[in-house]
Amino acid sequence: MSAKRTERLLTLVIMLLSSRRGFTKEELFEEIDLYREATSVAAREKLFDRDKAALREQGIPLESFSEDTLFDNDNTVQRYRIDAEDYRLGGVTFQPDEYAVLNLAAGVWDQGSLDSAASRALRKLSSRSTDGGVELTPLIQPRITTDAPHWDVVWQALTSRAPLRFPYRAASTGREEIRTIHPWGMGARFGHWYVVGFDTTRGAERFFRLSRMTGEPVVLPGTFDVPASFDMNQTLSSLSRREPDRTAVVAVRPGSCQVLRVRKDAEVLRTGEEWDVLRVPYAASSPMAATVAGLGINARVQEPQELAVEVGRLLDGAYQAAMSAPRGLEITGGVRLAPRRKSSAQDHLLRLLDLVPYLLANPGAEVGETARRFDVSESQLTKDLDLLFVSGPRHYPDGLMDVNIEDGRIYLTNARDLAEPVKLSMDEACSLIVGLQALRELPGMRNNEAIVSAQTKLTAAAGDAARIGTAVATKLTEDDIDPTLEVLQAALHSRVRVAVDYFVPTRDEITHRLLEPIRIFLHQDTWYLEAWSVDSDGLRNFRLDRIQSAALTDQPATALVDEESLARDRRATLPYRSGDADQAVTLLLEPRARWIAAQYNADAMEELGEDRLVARLKVASSAWIPGLVAGLGGSAAVVGPDQLREETLRWLEAARAHQALA
């Protein structure tokens, strides 16, 4: 990050905001010393062009115009300015409860492209919030991730309304084709991100799942218009999961294979001492085969034959991978931290442009609190304040800002032109508008007055950027989860216990639990309940899709839970709790199985090349690991500890022999 470039950009903004008449390049070069440091006239011109592009890229409305219409194309008589009305955030004030829900909306985004945009948007709006200090601890905590392949490129095409070309493998045919679309909107549902738009080859509106793009998309020159009637929320609602259209007949051992027994519309055809026979509906062969393969010697497909063959293929692949997996593989790189985007001069500029209105609205702001609010260290904040002090036109009276720190408090004066926050950019508006929409879709929050009013004000303040609210959407819950969510939320509000029947796949059983719900959160497209288990006398997490039934009781929740634990950062909310007795399991993951590391919170990872990954998981019991790798059909293998590796090999050998008898 170049402090000199940040200073130059900030000074340029201050000057261009200060005059309606604007400045010529020569006037700017004369006034801003840092332009005179260029090594040549050509280098100075190039520097200025880069700075103009940088400001426009950040949504700052830099205009160029000519005073003489006869010379509009003559760059030598061009003048430049920033229209203050277009620059400043529209007049709006948020009440404490409205700003609190904006904080929740910003917190919906997981680390990724729009996570930092949400933080910037909150910084801008903080100076427009009345005092009150309202903080909400959400009982339901949704998360939206933007880690889908090629998300940033598709977002760029969407927001710039540029055509997009990409190679795509359709699920229906398996063929790879080059597709060109006009992207109208993006949406997340069923754990996947989709782009929808006009397919120029098919001549019709089409959905495309980002994870099925087989190569890097390319943003093409040109532009297009989006139909006025298009709304991504409505379009996303029309997308549905494939309904089961096939039936399998599966023999299962009595009392086992609950994952098949609890399936919707599954039925028992007959029972026996050694085998029960089930009829199980399914939609696609691959996930069904993976489920049966993971059951090992407890299940055998009788019909259809092609499903039985697929199960055998998965078990063979898992066995071969287990046999060839390296021994003694150790992770030497330790915990792999999430990459942080390198800070740039543009990012630094935006922080400074947000910092000025905040300090003007909060005279005497404490250094420590300001640093925390802007997510920087106190030493970095001091450097930012020094940079504010030296930025501005050199030859104008009172052209520089005055910055003073007294007794740990900051006082800023002479910054009239930067007193208002910059208007919301497209990604900033999107992060909060879509976040509020996601909150409104949750059970119990659909008629929340603060969310409704905050969304109305935000849309008005965002101006043209608010159009992104109809172009991006998410659907975080489905009909099969909503009833359970409603019961659990009622228990949370009433502070009563709830009785549930819960499917435990690692033990292949359904248990009855008495729980005291604490909160509900979303992780990797799966909803979890954090609750105090009365039976286990401890905190536990439960997947909502494994709760077979949930009923409120008249028993009050009485457990005393550590408030500090409940107040921890939402980003640290993980579905799997580690304990002192947990054991480490090391897996070798092929590209198709890399999701295992994120899903099961690997505590250490290391890249092996060719997109393979070795990951170490901490698990309370390793009994379910052989079934996991069996269903992955060779995409994962156990490399440690040695005892589990050998147990997995024996498990797979027995499962292969069992399936061969079919």
Secondary structure, 3 states (H helix, E strand, C coil): CCHHHHHHHHHHHHHHHCCCCCEEHHHHHHHCHHHHHCCCHHHHHHHHHHHHHHHHHCCCCEEEEECCHHHCCCHHHEEEEECHHHHECCCCCECHHHHHHHHHHHHCECCCHHHHHHHHHHHHHHCCECCCCCCCCCCEECCECCCCCCHHHHHHHHHHCCCEEEEEECCCCCCEEEEEEEEEEEEEECCEEEEEEEECCCCEEEEEEHHHECCCCEECCCCCCCCCCCCHHHHHHCCCCCCCCEEEEEEECCCCCHHHHCCCCCEEEECCCCCEEEEEEECCHHHHHHHHHCCHHHEEEEECHHHHHHHHHHHHHHHHHHHHCCCCCCCCCCCCCCCCCCCCHHHHHHHHHHHHHHHHHCCCEEHHHHHHHCCCCHHHHHHHHHHHHHCCCCCCCCCCCEEEEECCEEEEECCHHHCCCECCCHHHHHHHHHHHHHHHCCCCCCCCHHHHHHHHHHHHHHHHHHHHHHCEEECCCCCCCHHHHHHHHHHHHHCEEEEEEEEECCCCEEEEEEEEEEEEEEECCEEEEEEEECCCCEEEEEEHHHEEEEEEEEEECCCCCCHHHHCCCHHHCCCCCCCCCCEEEEEEECHHHCHHHHHCCCCEEEEEECCEEEEEEEECCCCCHHHHHHHHCCCEEEEECHHHHHHHHHHHHHHHHHHHCC
